[in-house]
């Protein structure tokens, strides 16, 4: 009788335990993505001037910063400086550097985060999470998108490649 009861209950218990593991793996991936995006925003906001290569280096460091997750070919990084131009302090993208693919955002999201002639650093990431358990059952990947905003600490505007405003065109960086 005990063996029969175990045979009836075991599949449900195994499925339940696998679900708990899957949820904990997804929670961990979300937490690592959140930590990474805030660390990059903090690093960029501490600088007075950056280069596209420096942004590429931060992207390359994701392999170490997001351990134990596999960030290689699964991460998109989008770093922008949004300035408040004119007497009405309208948010305008001053420069934008992308490693991987763009992570969409609206410059109006930073409205009210700064005064005239100041700026805000916006960092967006997309991490494509895929777990072993979801692959077993034919599941796809889960795109985790996170954004962080930081005010420059030393200068009002952080320069990129020697200029504080390159018109906001998207430039792709190499890692």
C-alpha positions as CSV (number, residue, x, y, z in Angstrom):
1,X,0.0,0.0,0.0
2,X,2.8,2.4,0.9
3,X,4.5,1.8,-2.5
4,X,1.3,2.5,-4.3
5,X,0.7,5.7,-2.4
6,X,4.3,6.8,-3.1
7,X,3.9,6.0,-6.8
8,X,0.8,8.2,-6.9
9,X,2.3,11.1,-4.9
10,X,5.9,11.1,-6.1
11,X,5.3,12.7,-9.5
12,X,3.4,15.6,-7.9
13,X,6.2,16.1,-5.3
14,X,8.9,16.0,-7.9
15,X,7.1,18.5,-10.0
16,X,6.5,20.7,-7.0
17,X,10.2,20.6,-6.0
18,X,11.3,21.4,-9.5
19,X,9.0,24.4,-9.6
20,X,10.5,25.7,-6.3
21,X,14.0,25.3,-7.8
22,X,12.9,27.1,-11.0
23,X,11.4,30.0,-9.1
24,X,14.5,30.4,-7.0
25,X,16.7,30.3,-10.1
26,X,14.6,33.0,-11.7
27,X,14.6,35.1,-8.5
28,X,18.4,34.8,-8.5
29,X,18.7,35.9,-12.1
30,X,16.5,38.9,-11.5
31,X,18.5,39.9,-8.4
32,X,21.8,39.6,-10.3
33,X,20.5,41.7,-13.1
34,X,19.3,44.4,-10.7
35,X,22.6,44.4,-8.9
36,X,24.5,44.7,-12.1
37,X,22.5,47.6,-13.6
38,X,22.9,49.6,-10.4
39,X,26.7,48.9,-10.2
40,X,27.1,50.1,-13.8
41,X,25.1,53.2,-13.1
42,X,27.2,53.9,-10.0
43,X,30.4,53.4,-11.9
44,X,29.4,55.7,-14.8
45,X,28.1,58.4,-12.5
46,X,31.5,58.6,-10.7
47,X,33.4,59.5,-13.9
48,X,34.0,63.0,-15.3
49,X,34.8,61.6,-18.8
50,X,34.4,58.2,-20.4
51,X,35.2,56.5,-23.6
52,X,33.2,54.0,-25.7
53,X,36.0,51.5,-24.9
54,X,35.4,52.0,-21.1
55,X,31.7,51.2,-21.6
56,X,32.7,48.1,-23.6
57,X,35.0,47.1,-20.7
58,X,32.0,47.4,-18.3
59,X,30.0,45.2,-20.6
60,X,32.9,42.7,-20.8
61,X,33.1,42.7,-17.0
62,X,29.5,41.4,-16.8
63,X,30.9,37.9,-17.1
64,X,32.5,38.4,-13.7
65,X,30.0,40.8,-12.1
66,X,27.0,38.5,-12.8
67,X,28.4,35.2,-11.7
68,X,27.1,32.5,-11.5
69,X,24.9,33.5,-14.4
70,X,26.1,33.1,-18.0
71,X,26.2,36.7,-19.3
72,X,28.1,35.8,-22.5
73,X,25.8,36.5,-25.4
74,X,22.8,36.8,-23.0
75,X,23.2,40.5,-22.0
76,X,22.5,43.8,-23.6
77,X,23.8,47.0,-22.1
78,X,22.5,50.5,-23.0
79,X,24.1,53.5,-21.3
80,X,22.9,57.1,-21.9
81,X,23.4,60.6,-20.7
82,X,20.2,62.6,-20.6
83,X,20.6,66.3,-20.2
84,X,18.1,69.0,-19.3
85,X,18.5,71.6,-22.0
86,X,16.9,75.0,-22.3
87,X,15.1,77.2,-19.9
88,X,12.3,74.5,-19.5
89,X,14.9,71.8,-18.8
90,X,13.6,69.5,-21.5
91,X,15.2,66.0,-21.3
92,X,17.4,65.4,-24.3
93,X,19.7,62.4,-25.0
94,X,23.2,63.8,-25.0
95,X,25.0,60.5,-25.8
96,X,24.1,56.9,-25.9
97,X,26.4,53.8,-26.1
98,X,25.0,50.3,-26.7
99,X,26.7,46.9,-26.3
100,X,24.6,44.1,-27.7
101,X,21.1,45.4,-28.6
102,X,19.3,48.6,-27.6
103,X,17.2,48.6,-24.5
104,X,14.2,50.9,-25.2
105,X,13.5,53.9,-23.1
106,X,11.8,57.2,-23.3
107,X,13.8,60.3,-22.4
108,X,10.7,61.8,-20.8
109,X,11.1,59.1,-18.0
110,X,13.8,61.3,-16.5
111,X,11.6,64.5,-16.5
112,X,12.1,66.3,-13.2
113,X,15.3,64.4,-12.2
114,X,17.6,67.4,-12.8
115,X,17.8,71.2,-13.3
116,X,18.8,73.2,-16.4
117,X,22.3,72.3,-17.7
118,X,22.5,69.1,-15.6
119,X,22.2,65.5,-16.6
120,X,21.2,62.0,-15.5
121,X,22.9,58.8,-16.4
122,X,20.5,56.1,-17.5
123,X,21.6,52.4,-17.7
124,X,19.4,49.8,-19.1
125,X,20.1,46.1,-19.4
126,X,18.3,43.1,-20.9
127,X,19.3,39.6,-19.7
128,X,18.0,36.6,-21.5
129,X,17.6,34.0,-18.8
130,X,17.1,30.4,-19.7
131,X,17.2,27.7,-17.1
132,X,18.0,24.0,-17.5
133,X,14.6,23.1,-15.9
134,X,12.6,25.2,-18.4
135,X,14.6,23.7,-21.3
136,X,13.6,20.2,-20.1
137,X,9.9,21.0,-20.6
138,X,10.4,23.0,-23.8
139,X,10.2,26.4,-22.3
140,X,12.0,29.4,-23.9
141,X,14.0,32.1,-22.3
142,X,12.8,34.9,-20.1
143,X,13.9,38.5,-20.9
144,X,14.7,40.4,-17.7
145,X,14.9,44.2,-18.3
146,X,16.1,46.5,-15.7
147,X,17.0,50.2,-15.6
148,X,18.8,52.4,-13.2
149,X,19.3,56.2,-13.0
150,X,22.2,58.1,-11.3
151,X,23.2,61.7,-11.1
152,X,26.8,62.5,-12.0
153,X,28.8,63.1,-8.8
154,X,31.6,65.4,-9.9
155,X,30.6,67.1,-13.1
156,X,27.1,68.1,-14.1
157,X,27.5,66.2,-17.4
158,X,29.7,63.2,-18.0
159,X,31.7,63.4,-21.3
160,X,32.0,60.5,-23.7
161,X,34.9,60.3,-26.1
162,X,35.8,63.9,-25.3
163,X,32.4,65.5,-25.8
164,X,29.5,66.1,-23.5
165,X,26.9,66.1,-26.2
166,X,27.3,64.1,-29.5
167,X,23.7,64.6,-30.5
168,X,22.3,61.5,-28.8
169,X,23.0,59.2,-31.8
170,X,23.3,55.5,-30.8
171,X,26.9,54.2,-31.0
172,X,27.6,50.6,-30.6
173,X,30.7,49.5,-28.6
174,X,32.9,46.5,-28.8
175,X,33.5,44.4,-25.7
